[in-house]
């Protein structure tokens, strides 16, 4: 669960909460300006979102040291919002849902985990419906990368027809994806815990790990997008290459 403080009008707080409904995010209203921040409520927050207007930013200089200690983003409500953000030292301006998602994903990284230049990578494997060979390609990629001495984890993220476990003869009663998501919800989770959700596999001379897919629709409730961001970013940060086998409908537009 991520706690985000909101310094803005009540109307914008309600709008922000509505846009985040269903995600693992709690929006804590801190007040309508920096001069009236609710300090006790702000002590356990992962980030701050503020309204970019003169009225809200009034007094921000008095809170500069506190503000700079937390990731801060601004919501533009006036034409010169970028100038206001620069003057206040706010580096992220949220202009749409994509900006908001990216900023929240950055907050999902556990404290103490950074993404160094030598970090691993995330490879998404997608294809159209009709069994075009997505899972086969994901396994071939994993074996090839493992042969190059990379630490590889294959994640069966196909929420419609997960197939890696039966393809590999794995008789797992639990879902690795569900376990991964449950652990990733904990703010204290580390890479060792997440690695334990995977099954080590030897395929020929190559060794890599597999996170098995969901076994039932009831397990979907544990798989929030922010938990996924935290899990994948943490594993990538410690050097894993993640090959993610996706479902065919993932790129379909609403109504298609």
C-alpha positions in Angstrom: 0.0 0.0 0.0 1.3 3.4 -1.0 0.3 6.6 1.0 0.4 9.8 -0.9 -0.2 13.2 0.6 -2.3 15.7 -1.2 -1.9 19.5 -0.8 -4.8 20.9 -2.8 -8.4 21.9 -2.8 -11.0 19.4 -1.6 -12.4 19.2 -5.1 -9.0 18.0 -6.5 -8.5 15.6 -3.6 -11.8 14.0 -4.5 -10.9 13.8 -8.2 -7.5 12.3 -7.4 -9.0 9.6 -5.2 -11.5 8.8 -7.9 -8.8 8.4 -10.5 -6.9 6.0 -8.2 -9.8 3.9 -7.2 -9.0 0.2 -7.3 -5.2 0.8 -6.9 -3.1 0.2 -3.8 -2.9 3.9 -3.1 -4.3 5.9 -0.1 -4.6 9.7 -0.7 -4.2 11.6 2.6 -5.5 15.2 2.5 -2.9 17.5 4.1 -4.6 20.8 3.6 -5.3 23.4 0.9 -1.9 25.1 1.1 1.6 24.6 2.4 0.8 27.1 5.2 -1.8 24.7 6.6 -0.1 21.3 6.3 -1.4 18.6 8.7 2.1 17.7 10.0 1.2 14.5 11.9 -0.6 13.0 8.9 2.5 13.8 6.7 5.0 11.7 8.7 4.4 8.3 7.0 4.0 9.2 3.3 5.8 7.9 0.3 5.2 11.0 -1.8 3.4 14.3 -2.1 1.1 15.7 -4.8 0.3 19.4 -4.7 -1.8 21.7 -6.8 0.3 24.1 -8.8 -1.2 27.4 -8.0 -0.1 30.5 -6.1 -2.7 30.0 -3.4 -1.6 26.4 -2.6 2.2 27.1 -3.0 2.1 30.1 -0.7 4.4 29.3 2.2 6.2 26.4 0.4 9.6 28.0 1.2 8.9 27.4 4.9 8.4 23.7 4.2 11.4 23.4 1.8 13.4 21.0 3.8 10.4 18.8 4.5 9.2 19.0 0.9 12.6 18.0 -0.6 12.8 14.9 1.7 9.9 13.3 -0.2 9.2 12.7 -3.9 6.9 15.5 -4.9 4.7 16.0 -8.0 2.4 18.8 -9.1 -1.0 19.0 -10.7 -1.2 22.0 -13.2 -4.3 24.1 -12.8 -2.9 27.4 -14.3 -1.2 28.2 -17.6 2.2 29.0 -15.9 2.2 25.8 -13.8 5.6 24.7 -15.1 7.2 28.0 -13.9 5.6 27.6 -10.5 6.9 24.0 -10.3 10.4 25.1 -11.1 10.3 27.9 -8.6 9.1 25.5 -5.9 11.7 22.8 -6.7 9.0 20.3 -7.9 10.5 18.2 -10.6 7.5 16.2 -11.8 4.4 17.8 -13.3 1.5 15.4 -13.8 -0.3 16.3 -17.0 -2.2 13.1 -17.6 -2.9 9.5 -16.4 0.4 8.2 -17.9 2.5 10.7 -15.9 0.6 9.8 -12.7 1.1 6.1 -13.3 4.9 6.5 -13.9 5.3 8.7 -10.8 3.4 6.2 -8.6 5.4 3.3 -10.0 8.6 5.1 -8.9 7.2 5.3 -5.4 6.6 1.6 -5.4 10.3 0.8 -5.2 11.1 -0.2 -1.6 13.3 2.1 0.5 17.0 1.4 0.0 16.5 -0.2 -3.4 17.9 1.8 -6.4 18.2 0.9 -10.0 22.0 1.0 -10.9 23.5 1.2 -14.3 24.3 -2.5 -14.1 20.7 -3.5 -13.4 18.9 -6.2 -15.3 16.1 -5.6 -17.8 12.4 -6.3 -18.3 11.5 -8.0 -21.6 7.7 -8.2 -22.4 6.7 -11.0 -24.8 3.4 -10.4 -26.5 1.5 -11.6 -29.6 -2.0 -11.8 -31.0 -4.6 -14.3 -30.0 -4.5 -17.8 -31.5 -1.5 -19.5 -29.9 1.2 -17.7 -31.9 4.0 -19.1 -29.7 4.4 -16.4 -27.0 5.2 -18.8 -24.2 7.6 -20.8 -26.4 9.4 -17.6 -27.4 9.6 -16.5 -23.7 11.2 -19.8 -22.7 13.7 -19.7 -25.7 14.6 -16.2 -24.7 15.2 -17.2 -21.1 17.4 -20.2 -22.1 19.4 -18.0 -24.5 19.9 -15.3 -21.9 20.8 -17.8 -19.2 23.4 -19.3 -21.5 25.0 -15.8 -21.5 25.3 -16.1 -17.7 22.4 -13.7 -17.0 20.1 -14.2 -13.9 16.8 -14.9 -15.6 13.3 -15.1 -14.2 10.4 -16.0 -16.5 7.0 -14.6 -15.3 3.8 -16.1 -16.6 1.6 -13.0 -16.6 -0.9 -14.4 -19.1 -4.1 -13.8 -17.1 -6.3 -15.6 -19.6 -4.5 -18.9 -20.3 -1.3 -19.3 -18.2 0.7 -22.2 -19.8 4.3 -22.2 -18.6 3.7 -24.6 -15.7 2.1 -27.3 -17.8 4.6 -26.8 -20.6 7.5 -27.4 -18.2 5.8 -30.2 -16.2 5.6 -28.1 -13.1 2.8 -29.3 -10.7 2.6 -26.2 -8.6 -0.5 -26.0 -6.4 0.3 -22.3 -5.6 0.5 -19.4 -8.0 3.9 -17.8 -8.1 2.3 -14.6 -9.6 -0.1 -14.4 -6.6 2.7 -15.0 -4.1 4.9 -12.4 -5.8 2.1 -9.8 -5.7 1.2 -10.5 -2.1 4.8 -10.1 -0.9 5.3 -7.0 -3.0 2.5 -5.3 -1.2 4.7 -5.2 1.9 6.8 -2.1 2.1 9.7 -4.1 3.7 9.9 -6.7 1.0 13.3 -7.5 -0.4 14.7 -9.4 -3.4 15.4 -12.6 -1.5 11.7 -12.9 -0.5 10.6 -12.2 -4.1 13.1 -14.8 -5.5 11.5 -17.4 -3.2 8.3 -17.1 -5.2 10.0 -18.5 -8.3 10.8 -22.2 -9.1 14.3 -22.9 -10.2 14.5 -24.9 -13.5 17.2 -26.6 -15.5 16.5 -26.7 -19.2 19.4 -28.5 -20.8 22.6 -26.8 -19.7 20.7 -23.6 -18.7 19.3 -22.7 -15.3 16.7 -20.0 -14.8 13.6 -19.4 -12.6 9.9 -19.5 -13.4 7.1 -17.6 -11.7 4.0 -19.7 -12.4 0.7 -18.0 -13.4 -2.7 -17.6 -11.8 -4.7 -20.8 -11.2 -8.1 -19.2 -10.7 -10.0 -15.9 -11.0 -10.1 -15.6 -7.2 -6.4 -14.9 -7.2 -6.7 -11.8 -9.3 -7.5 -9.6 -6.3 -3.9 -9.9 -5.0 -2.4 -8.7 -8.3 -2.5 -4.9 -8.2 -0.5 -2.9 -10.7 1.5 -1.1 -8.0 2.5 -4.4 -6.4 3.6 -5.6 -9.8 5.7 -2.4 -10.3 7.4 -2.9 -6.9 8.1 -6.6 -7.6 9.5 -6.2 -11.1 11.5 -3.1 -10.2 13.1 -4.7 -7.1 14.1 -7.8 -9.0 15.5 -5.8 -11.9 17.4 -3.6 -9.5 19.4 -6.5 -8.1 20.4 -7.7 -11.6 17.7 -10.1 -12.8 16.5 -10.1 -16.4 12.8 -10.6 -16.3 11.0 -12.2 -19.3 7.3 -11.5 -18.9 4.9 -13.7 -20.9 1.7 -11.6 -21.5 -1.8 -12.4 -22.5 -3.0 -11.6 -26.0 -5.7 -9.0 -25.0 -3.3 -6.8 -23.1 -3.0 -4.3 -26.0 -6.6 -4.4 -27.2 -8.5 -1.2 -27.0 -11.9 -0.9 -25.1 -14.7 -2.3 -27.3 -12.4 -4.4 -29.5 
